[in-house]
Amino acid sequence: MSSIKKLASQTAWYGLSSIAARFISYLLTPYLTYKLTEVAYGENAIVYSFIPFLNVIVTHGMETAYFRFGSKENEDKIYHTSSFSMMIVTALVILGLIFWSAPIATLLQINIHPEYISLVAWVVGLDALTTIPFSRLRLEGRPKKFAFIKVGGILLNILATYALISSLPQYAQLHPNSFIASMYKPGWEVGYILIANIIQNVFVLLLLQKEIRALRFSFDLKLWREMMMYSLPLILVGFGGMINETMDRIMIGWWGPGGSPDANKALVGIYSACYKLAILITISIQAFRMGAEPFFFKQAQSDNAQKTYARVMKFFVITLCLMFLGVVLYLDIWKGFIRNPAMYIGLRVVPILLIANMFLGVYYNLSIWYKLSNKTMAGAWITLLGALITIAINYFAIPYFGYMASAWATFFCYGTMMVVSYKWGQKVYPVPYATKKLIAYFIIALIIYGINTLLHLVSTNAPFNYLFATILLVLFIVFIAKIEKKELQSILSKKI
């Protein structure tokens, strides 16, 4: 099997779990926007924007370090050392969250629910225990088991969410004197969502018991120091990345023009619901990252590694363009997944966020240069530059423009990171990317979006508009297929 076909195969399996995760989360969007008020939905978004920062701390770059060292040295020793390191840090984080739950809740403007922070501690802790076992599955090229466990946990999550938010109050109403009714808390939907997440993580741990039982309390201090020297800059990358990806929800809560904390939380809810319409792009990025990171490290020693990376980038950008058009050309359909029409006012952020996430996807593809060349500090500086842009634009513009400022901050942040990484990477680790062709594909996709937008200004006939959008999409696919005909034939015939 060719290297690109192997990556595509593994990415498909990793993508299965990623697509399931995002799609089920997407299916929860109409449910949660129907069951929760804008304020409650905003609180949920704020809580789940805080969790990724904690994940950066508990993982402290060990996942990438495991791939970097595990592909060359004694994998068992790497597995035990990285796992033990994460266990210690996770225990400290859990204790800190529980002890300081009240001040953290006040900081996040959910001060009436400090118990949410205690639940977050267990969500993060249990999830951390699965990180290195899942990484071992990826390094060993076992995407089917990876996907099965991920999908199983996600399905349980959605069932638990429905049971706790819909079935539990119904049962409590029918049996007011029962023990279960005494445990029910009206208006505690965010807490129930967190509990469903905990149930999912416990289930996943049980399915990973073979990998977890293989753990030994073996800790190689010298090896750990080497891994930490490699991964410490990645912690900065992680924090910067989380500022760029999720901090805007928290900042809207702090600085929004709503006039009150609850009004700002409602703005967060609207922004978060509309952000989910970028699902196809984020699915592609997540699936690609799952398959690409171990793939790139394994390919690094081959003679044609750079050419392989260039081909991967080309087909990845093509996929992103197709995903972009798949959303913006049919936005009137996608918006139906938001069950609260009051949130439709935020739909104007969707095209901006889609393009921003395309930039992010390209950046992730480019970032292999500093990981392979052991210049992870370069990634830290680039990500911190993006974080500075994110904070600056949000700080100065949110009080006037609300979530629109956050959308444009995301756009300029990821766009800058992409350009800087490309320029810097080509000097350190040159890869023959088909840059002009890829820019042309992106511009053509934008032109198609512009043409479709102009049509909507003059036509209110929905069937005709959808037909026209489909024709535009098919023409783009045919155009790409014609331009890349030889490349596609080469891949299908296993010549590369």
Sequence and secondary structure as in RCSB ss.txt:
>XXXX:A:sequence
MSSIKKLASQTAWYGLSSIAARFISYLLTPYLTYKLTEVAYGENAIVYSFIPFLNVIVTHGMETAYFRFGSKENE
DKIYHTSSFSMMIVTALVILGLIFWSAPIATLLQINIHPEYISLVAWVVGLDALTTIPFSRLRLEGRPKKFAFIK
VGGILLNILATYALISSLPQYAQLHPNSFIASMYKPGWEVGYILIANIIQNVFVLLLLQKEIRALRFSFDLKLWR
EMMMYSLPLILVGFGGMINETMDRIMIGWWGPGGSPDANKALVGIYSACYKLAILITISIQAFRMGAEPFFFKQA
QSDNAQKTYARVMKFFVITLCLMFLGVVLYLDIWKGFIRNPAMYIGLRVVPILLIANMFLGVYYNLSIWYKLSNK
TMAGAWITLLGALITIAINYFAIPYFGYMASAWATFFCYGTMMVVSYKWGQKVYPVPYATKKLIAYFIIALIIYG
INTLLHLVSTNAPFNYLFATILLVLFIVFIAKIEKKELQSILSKKI
>XXXX:A:secstr
  HHHHHHHHHHHHHHHHHHHHHHHHHHHHHHHHHS HHHHHHHHHHHHHHHHHHHHHHTTHHHHHHHHHTTS H
HHHHHHHHHHHHHHHHHHHHHHHHTHHHHHHHTT TT THHHHHHHHHHHHHHHHHHHHHHHHHTT HHHHHHHH
HHHHHHHHHHHHIIIIIHHHHHHH TTSHHHHH  TT HHHHHHHHHHHHHHHHHHHTHHHHHT      HHHHH
HHHHHHHHHHHHHHHHHHHHTHHHHHHHHH TTSSHHHHHHHHHHHHHHHGGGHHHHHHHHHHHHHHHHHHHHHT
TSTTHHHHHHHHHHHHHHHHHHHHHHHHTTHHHHGGG   GGGGGGGGGHHHHHHHHHHHHHHHHHTHHHHHTT 
HHHHHHHHHHHHHHHHHHHHHHHHHHTHHHHHHHHHHHHHHHHHHHHHHHHHHS     HHHHHHHHHHHHHHHH
HHHHHHHH   HHHHHHHHHHHHHHHHHHHHHHTHHHHHHHHTT  
